[in-house]
Amino acid sequence: MAGQLNVEVVAVDSKVWSGEAKAVYARTTEGELGVLPGHQPLLGELRVDSTVRVQPVDGGELAWQIEGGFLSVTTDGVTILAETAEAVAPASA
């Protein structure tokens, strides 16, 4: 499945979203991060009061307001483990 990421967004109390995506964008404590297929594995701490954006393969963009947590990138995909994740409208580019 080259060219796609398997993405899961999980809050403490529920699975928020799961699916295939072209890209994931998040703000970590180290700065803004964009993840595309083939990205090197990493573990990052999500910044409190930030937004995580996902571009699903079927188009559009999804976004969640995150209150801290972690982002894990592996060869299997991307997992967002958030304290809370509330759906928001994606910001206009």
N, C-alpha and C positions, 0 to 999 in steps of 0.2 A: 504494500500500500504506500508506495513512494509518493512524496509530495503532500502527505496528510499527517496530521497529528491526532492521536487518540487523546481526548481531553476529558477530564473529570473535574467538576467544581463541587466541592463538598464543604458544607458548614457543619458545625458541631452537632446540630440536631437533625440534619437531613442531607440527602444528595440533591444538589441544586440543578446541575445540568451535566449531561454526558453525551459525547458525540465526536464526530470527526471535524477537524478544523484546519484551516490554512495557516493560521497564526494566532498567537496569544501574546497579549501585552499586559505587563504588570509593573507596579512600582514597588521595588524592594527597599530595604534600608540602605542598600548600596547605590540605588538609582533606578532609572527607568530601564526595563528589560523587554526586548522583543524576542519571541521564540518562534522560529520557523522549522519546518521538517529538517532533520539532520543536525539539529543543535547539539552541542556538547552537553553531557549530563551535568546537572548542578542542583544544589539545594539553596534556596534563598528565603530570607525572612521577609514576609510581606509587610509593607509599611501600614501603620494604623491610619484609618481614614483615607484610603486610596481606592482607586478603581481598577478592576481587572476587566480587560476586554478580550473577547474571543471572536474570530472571524470564521464562522462555520463554512464548510465546503459548499453548501447550497446557497451561499450569499448572505448579505446583510452583516450585521454586527450585534453581538450581545454584550451587555455590560452589567457589572455588579459592584456595589459599594461594599468594600471589605473593611472589616475592623480587626486587622492583624491576622497572622497565620503564617503558612509556609507555601512555597511553590517548589515542586519537585519535577525536574526534567530528567527522564531516563530514555533508554532506547525504545521503551514501550509507549512513551507519550508524556503528557504533562498532567500533573495533579495539583490542584489548588486546594489546600486545606485551610479553611478560614474560620475564625471565631464566629463571625456572622457574614452573610452574603445577601444583600438586598438588591433585587433587580432595579436598574436605573436605565434611562434612555442614554444611548451612547452619545458622546460629545461630537459635535460637528467638526469636521476637519478644516 
